[in-house]
Amino acid sequence: MEETETLAGETAERQRLRSRLVDLLNAYSSEANHIGHAFAGRNNLHGPDLHALLAVMHAERAGAPLTPGRLGEAMGLSSGATTAMIDRLERGGHLRRARESTDRRVVHLRYGESGMSLAMAFFTPLAPRTDAVMEKFDVAELQVVERFVQGMVDALLDYRHELRDRG
């Protein structure tokens, strides 16, 4: 009897945590979108522009800068829409095109200096807040959170690709 009660209690707690974590992830996503929209609004950016800038920044951090084609694929945009967006972001100083290969036809997208300055000025006040939260967790706990969040991101990416492939 005790073992059955323990299993039932674990199942109920797992369900409670699942629901609560999904709610928290949704709330986090919503708040991050509000902040992103505020940044976009203050810097005359269109909706997809912020997503493009984040994609370029993440690719640069990973040491694999995006080409315009890969950015368009990642965002689900046509070649023409991608070019128009890159042109707009380049005019605003947010992005720059770089020819870093011996093949001059290959163009990589890099974060522009003035765009990075605007992002730093806007987002730097958020850093102490997020740092204070992370300080409450030891390295092992943060590694678990990292695994969890990465798994959730992978699940979303997988589903997005499935939706794209279904047309």
N, C-alpha and C positions, 0 to 999 in steps of 0.2 A: 504494500500500500504506500509506504513512504517513497519508494522509488517512482511509482506512478505519479504521486503528487509532485515530486521534484521535477520530473519530465514535463508535466503540465505547467508547472511554474516557470520552467525555462522557456517553454514554447510561448507562453503568454508574455513573458518579458522580451523574448525575441521579436514577437509581433509588435509590442509596444515600441521597442527601439526602432524597428523597421519604419513604422509609421512616423515616429518622432524625427528620425534622421531624414526621411524624405521631406517632411515639412520644413526642417531646418535647411536642407539643401535648396529647396524652392525659395525660402526666405532669403538665403544668401544670394542666390542667382538674381532675385528681384532687386535686392539692394545694390548689388554690383551693377545691374543694368541702369538703375537710377543714377548712380555715380558716373557711369560711362556716358549716359545721355547728358548729364550736366557738363562733363568735359567736352563732349561733341558740340553742345549748344554754345559754350563759351568760345569755341575755336572754329565755328562755322563749318563743322563737319557734317556729312550726311550719315544716316544710320549705319550702312555697311562700312563706312570709313574706319570706325573704331575697331571693328572686327579685323579689317585688313591690317591696320597698324599693329594690333596684338599678334596676328599671325606672323608678320614680318619680324617683330621683336622676338617672339619665341623661336623662330627659325634661326635668327642671328645668334641667340643664346646657345642654341643646340649646335652651332657651327655648320649649319646647312642652310645658307641664305636661299630665299625663295626666288624663283624666276616669275615673271608675270603669268606665264601659263600655269604654273603650280599654284600660284595665289588664286587665279580664276577657278581652277578645279576645286581648291579647298573651300572656296566661297560659293561655288555653284553658279558662277557668272559666265556669261558669254565672253568671247575674246574682246568684242567691242566695248562691252560694259566694263570689263577689267581695265582696258586701256584708258577709258574715260576717267575711271576712278583713280588710277595711278597718276594720270596727267594732273588731275585736280589736287591730289595729295602732294605731288611734286611741286606744283605752283605755290602751294601753301607752306612749303618747307618741311612737310612732315615726312616725306620719303625722298629718296634719291635713287636714280638708276646708276648702277656701277657695272662697267665692263671689266671684269677681273680675270677673264680667261684668255688663253691665247686665241680662242675662237671668238672673234669680236661680235659674232651674232648672239652670243650668250650674255644676257643681261640679268644681273642679280638686283634685288630690291634691298635697300638698306634704310634704316631709320635716319631721317634728316636731323642735322644738328639743332636747327631751330625747333623742329617738332619735338625732339627729345627734351629740350629746355622747357617747352610748354608743359609736357607731360610731367617732368620732374617738379616743376613749380606747383602743378595742380595736385599731384598724388603724394608728394613728400609729407604733407601734414597727416596723411593716413598712416604712414609707417609706424610712428610710436604707438598707435592704437593696436595695430596688428602685432607688433613686436611684444606688447604687454600681454596679449592673449597667448602668444607662443611661449613666453617665459614661464607660464603656468604648467607647462608640460616638459617632461624630461625627453631625452633623445629617443629612447625606446618608444615612448608614447607617440612622439611625432612621426616616427617611422611607421607605426601602425596607421596613423591618420593618413600619411602619404600613400600607403598601399591602398587604403580604402578609397581615398579621393581619386587616385589614378584608376582604380577599378571602375569607379562610377563614370569617369570621363571616357574610358575605353568603351563602356556599355553604351553611352550616348553616341559616341562616334560610330560604333558598329551599327546602331539603329539608324543613324542619319544616313550612312552609306547604303543600308538596306532600303530605306525610303527612296533614296536617289535612284538606286538600281531598278526599283519597281516602277519608276517613272511617275 
